Amino acid sequence: MEKSAHIDTFARDHLPPLEQWPELLLQGNPDVAYPARLNCAAALVDDRVSQGLGERIALHWRDASGKRSMSYRELLGLVNRIAHVLVQDMGLLPGNRVLLRGPNNVMMAASWLAAVKAGLVTVPTMPLLRAFELKQIIDKARIQAVLCDRRLALEIEHCLDAGHASFCPDLAKVRYFHDDGPASVDTLAAAKPDDFPACDTAIDDVCLIAFTSGTTGKPKGCMHFHRDVLAMCDTFSRHTLKMTAGDIVCGTPPLAFTFGLGGLLCFPLRVGAAAVLAEKLTPDELLATIQDFGATMSFTAPTFYRQMAGLAGKYDLSSLRSSVSAGEALPDATRQLWKKSTAIEMTDGIGGTEMIHVYVSSSGDQVRRGAIGKAVPGYVARVVDENFQPVAAGVAGRLAVKGPTGCRYLDDERQLMFVQQGWNLPGDTFVMDEDGYLYYQARNDDMIVSAGYNIAGPEVEGALLLHEAVAECGVVGQPDAERGCIVKAFVVLKPGYAADAAMARTLQEHVKAAIAPYKYPRAVEFTDDLPRTETGKLQRFVLREKASEQGKWE
């Protein structure tokens, strides 16, 4: 590893031992041939200005006065002024961890860039997290400082409550933005100079600890280098999305989630494109954003695309050339519904916080129906059995991936589960065809074994979603004395349909007709909504816990 610029060496000191790292595919790939000293924030913003793109629009947004925008030169000045606040007013040193809390707005984006430019280790967090959840992150990463949107102050103040001094003992320095107080980031930054020298960080200095979004319970801190931030831009965005300076991107994933950090900030900045930042969007509002800003590319989860498909005809989406789905399995029914409504072939992708972004995807005429895609250029993927031997084409097995990025958990014994024999094991069951296309089956723990049959929950969900009455659904296994496990479906119906026994039977017969009959849900429960993370992922572990309890009663 290169000599670190960090004065506070916590991050490097708490990387997994080198022998537990995955093999990184860096040699011989010009896409990721970076210099040994590299600050990714400077590469994303300063370099665009030095290339003569300073007057291009970097960020768009909408506020009470209407549509607003900021050029690359203006963004660079704001980033530099915030960096001065971090160093001068907060006294932070390279390597210190800083918690970032805010919705998708200019100050959240600029604060992340400023902290990285100053050599800090950023820990972005979802806006809806509560004090107890924040405490787990603060304690794990030994966070000393916070930059927070004033509107999200309450939970931070709970963490700082003098009556609970031991609650977050390391936390000492907090500044708020989106605030006009004399000690706010906004006020202090306004008085700072527009220039700031980037910290001379090493290519493998940690700049981001991204905590998993919670679909499996206890969060894990995923440690990423300056190199990794650029690598996600120079692989998936460059080769699959083919993003260019002429693109305008928008979407829903939070900047605290690496899907959003890449798609809505780093990818466009890397090529001189523009991003539309919006704090909260409904399906109608995302469609209006595409129309009003002339967006060319959208990023959101499958649930949103399904909801937008029925509304698309109300908007002018002629500027949109690409729609990107990630975060959870994309049912083919949703893909086809969106395509029918917009004539746009969805770009599906599987990625993960551990790998920083998407590593399996295909776009445009490379899409093959039913498949997520192939390994993104720079990555390799295989499907293996329990003995780590590659399985034959068409046989289900565990997905194993290598590339220029990989899993490095912060102080977590689960590193040994995710990385084995140099491969990253994301925990997914896949089938690969003879051409290298990968077909998602389930999360490994979403595979339902019923009377000896392996049944993938997402496949049953896809079948249910083909029925006109179904708005959303989640499928898990429920313990059963006779079969070991049965398929249980939690279903949200569209308005106007009765949630009764007759509808349950209708859906069961529908699934039997759509896929192998043994996969049908033997239990159907109607519900008003499904548990989801802030990023839109279905929390199947919550449904599994509920089904498990119900199985005990029956």
Secondary structure in CASP SS format (residue, H / E / C, confidence):
PFRMAT SS
TARGET T0000
AUTHOR 0000-0000-0000
METHOD secondary structure of the structure
MODEL  1
M C 1.00
E C 1.00
K C 1.00
S C 1.00
A C 1.00
H C 1.00
I C 1.00
D C 1.00
T C 1.00
F H 1.00
A H 1.00
R H 1.00
D H 1.00
H C 1.00
L C 1.00
P C 1.00
P C 1.00
L H 1.00
E H 1.00
Q H 1.00
W C 1.00
P C 1.00
E C 1.00
L E 1.00
L C 1.00
L C 1.00
Q C 1.00
G C 1.00
N C 1.00
P H 1.00
D H 1.00
V H 1.00
A C 1.00
Y C 1.00
P C 1.00
A C 1.00
R E 1.00
L C 1.00
N C 1.00
C H 1.00
A H 1.00
A H 1.00
A H 1.00
L H 1.00
V H 1.00
D H 1.00
D H 1.00
R H 1.00
V H 1.00
S H 1.00
Q H 1.00
G H 1.00
L H 1.00
G C 1.00
E C 1.00
R C 1.00
I E 1.00
A E 1.00
L E 1.00
H E 1.00
W E 1.00
R E 1.00
D E 1.00
A C 1.00
S C 1.00
G E 1.00
K E 1.00
R E 1.00
S E 1.00
M E 1.00
S E 1.00
Y H 1.00
R H 1.00
E H 1.00
L H 1.00
L H 1.00
G H 1.00
L H 1.00
V H 1.00
N H 1.00
R H 1.00
I H 1.00
A H 1.00
H H 1.00
V H 1.00
L H 1.00
V H 1.00
Q H 1.00
D H 1.00
M C 1.00
G C 1.00
L C 1.00
L C 1.00
P C 1.00
G C 1.00
N C 1.00
R E 1.00
V E 1.00
L E 1.00
L E 1.00
R E 1.00
G C 1.00
P C 1.00
N C 1.00
N C 1.00
V H 1.00
M H 1.00
M H 1.00
A H 1.00
A H 1.00
S H 1.00
W H 1.00
L H 1.00
A H 1.00
A H 1.00
V H 1.00
K H 1.00
A C 1.00
G C 1.00
L C 1.00
V E 1.00
T E 1.00
V E 1.00
P E 1.00
T E 1.00
M C 1.00
P C 1.00
L C 1.00
L C 1.00
R C 1.00
A H 1.00
F H 1.00
E H 1.00
L H 1.00
K H 1.00
Q H 1.00
I H 1.00
I H 1.00
D H 1.00
K H 1.00
A H 1.00
R C 1.00
I C 1.00
Q C 1.00
A E 1.00
V E 1.00
L E 1.00
C E 1.00
D E 1.00
R H 1.00
R H 1.00
L H 1.00
A H 1.00
L H 1.00
E H 1.00
I H 1.00
E H 1.00
H H 1.00
C H 1.00
L H 1.00
D C 1.00
A H 1.00
G H 1.00
H H 1.00
A C 1.00
S C 1.00
F C 1.00
C C 1.00
P C 1.00
D C 1.00
L C 1.00
A C 1.00
K E 1.00
V E 1.00
R E 1.00
Y E 1.00
F E 1.00
H C 1.00
D C 1.00
D C 1.00
G C 1.00
P C 1.00
A C 1.00
S C 1.00
V H 1.00
D H 1.00
T H 1.00
L H 1.00
A H 1.00
A H 1.00
A C 1.00
K C 1.00
P C 1.00
D C 1.00
D C 1.00
F C 1.00
P C 1.00
A C 1.00
C C 1.00
D C 1.00
T C 1.00
A E 1.00
I C 1.00
D C 1.00
D C 1.00
V E 1.00
C E 1.00
L E 1.00
I E 1.00
A E 1.00
F E 1.00
T C 1.00
S C 1.00
G C 1.00
T C 1.00
T C 1.00
G C 1.00
K C 1.00
P C 1.00
K C 1.00
G E 1.00
C E 1.00
M E 1.00
H E 1.00
F E 1.00
H H 1.00
R H 1.00
D H 1.00
V H 1.00
L H 1.00
A H 1.00
M H 1.00
C H 1.00
D H 1.00
T H 1.00
F H 1.00
S H 1.00
R H 1.00
H H 1.00
T H 1.00
L H 1.00
K C 1.00
M C 1.00
T C 1.00
A C 1.00
G C 1.00
D C 1.00
I E 1.00
V E 1.00
C E 1.00
G E 1.00
T C 1.00
P C 1.00
P C 1.00
L C 1.00
A C 1.00
F C 1.00
T H 1.00
F H 1.00
G H 1.00
L H 1.00
G H 1.00
G H 1.00
L H 1.00
L H 1.00
C H 1.00
F H 1.00
P H 1.00
L H 1.00
R H 1.00
V H 1.00
G C 1.00
A C 1.00
A E 1.00
A E 1.00
V E 1.00
L C 1.00
A C 1.00
E C 1.00
K C 1.00
L C 1.00
T C 1.00
P H 1.00
D H 1.00
E H 1.00
L H 1.00
L H 1.00
A H 1.00
T H 1.00
I H 1.00
Q H 1.00
D H 1.00
F H 1.00
G C 1.00
A C 1.00
T C 1.00
M E 1.00
S E 1.00
F E 1.00
T E 1.00
A C 1.00
P H 1.00
T H 1.00
F H 1.00
Y H 1.00
R H 1.00
Q H 1.00
M H 1.00
A H 1.00
G C 1.00
L C 1.00
A H 1.00
G H 1.00
K H 1.00
Y C 1.00
D C 1.00
L C 1.00
S C 1.00
S C 1.00
L C 1.00
R C 1.00
S E 1.00
S E 1.00
V E 1.00
S E 1.00
A C 1.00
G C 1.00
E C 1.00
A C 1.00
L C 1.00
P C 1.00
D H 1.00
A H 1.00
T H 1.00
R H 1.00
Q H 1.00
L H 1.00
W H 1.00
K H 1.00
K H 1.00
S H 1.00
T H 1.00
A C 1.00
I C 1.00
E C 1.00
M C 1.00
T E 1.00
D E 1.00
G E 1.00
I E 1.00
G E 1.00
G C 1.00
T H 1.00
E H 1.00
M H 1.00
I C 1.00
H C 1.00
V E 1.00
Y E 1.00
V E 1.00
S E 1.00
S E 1.00
S C 1.00
G H 1.00
D H 1.00
Q H 1.00
V C 1.00
R C 1.00
R C 1.00
G C 1.00
A C 1.00
I C 1.00
G E 1.00
K E 1.00
A E 1.00
V C 1.00
P C 1.00
G C 1.00
Y C 1.00
V E 1.00
A E 1.00
R E 1.00
V E 1.00
V E 1.00
D C 1.00
E C 1.00
N C 1.00
F C 1.00
Q C 1.00
P E 1.00
V C 1.00
A C 1.00
A C 1.00
G C 1.00
V C 1.00
A C 1.00
G E 1.00
R E 1.00
L E 1.00
A E 1.00
V E 1.00
K E 1.00
G E 1.00
P C 1.00
T C 1.00
G C 1.00
C C 1.00
R C 1.00
Y E 1.00
L C 1.00
D C 1.00
D C 1.00
E C 1.00
R C 1.00
Q H 1.00
L H 1.00
M H 1.00
F H 1.00
V E 1.00
Q E 1.00
Q C 1.00
G C 1.00
W E 1.00
N E 1.00
L C 1.00
P C 1.00
G C 1.00
D E 1.00
T E 1.00
F E 1.00
V E 1.00
M E 1.00
D C 1.00
E C 1.00
D C 1.00
G C 1.00
Y C 1.00
L E 1.00
Y E 1.00
Y E 1.00
Q E 1.00
A E 1.00
R E 1.00
N H 1.00
D H 1.00
D H 1.00
M E 1.00
I E 1.00
V E 1.00
S E 1.00
A C 1.00
G C 1.00
Y E 1.00
N E 1.00
I E 1.00
A E 1.00
G H 1.00
P H 1.00
E H 1.00
V H 1.00
E H 1.00
G H 1.00
A H 1.00
L H 1.00
L C 1.00
L C 1.00
H C 1.00
E C 1.00
A C 1.00
V E 1.00
A E 1.00
E E 1.00
C E 1.00
G E 1.00
V E 1.00
V E 1.00
G E 1.00
Q E 1.00
P E 1.00
D E 1.00
A C 1.00
E C 1.00
R C 1.00
G E 1.00
C E 1.00
I E 1.00
V E 1.00
K E 1.00
A E 1.00
F E 1.00
V E 1.00
V E 1.00
L E 1.00
K C 1.00
P C 1.00
G C 1.00
Y C 1.00
A C 1.00
A C 1.00
D C 1.00
A H 1.00
A H 1.00
M H 1.00
A H 1.00
R H 1.00
T H 1.00
L H 1.00
Q H 1.00
E H 1.00
H H 1.00
V H 1.00
K H 1.00
A H 1.00
A H 1.00
I C 1.00
A C 1.00
P H 1.00
Y H 1.00
K H 1.00
Y C 1.00
P C 1.00
R C 1.00
A E 1.00
V E 1.00
E E 1.00
F E 1.00
T C 1.00
D C 1.00
D C 1.00
L C 1.00
P C 1.00
R E 1.00
T C 1.00
E C 1.00
T C 1.00
G C 1.00
K C 1.00
L E 1.00
Q C 1.00
R H 1.00
F H 1.00
V H 1.00
L H 1.00
R H 1.00
E H 1.00
K H 1.00
A H 1.00
S H 1.00
E H 1.00
Q H 1.00
G H 1.00
K H 1.00
W H 1.00
E C 1.00
END
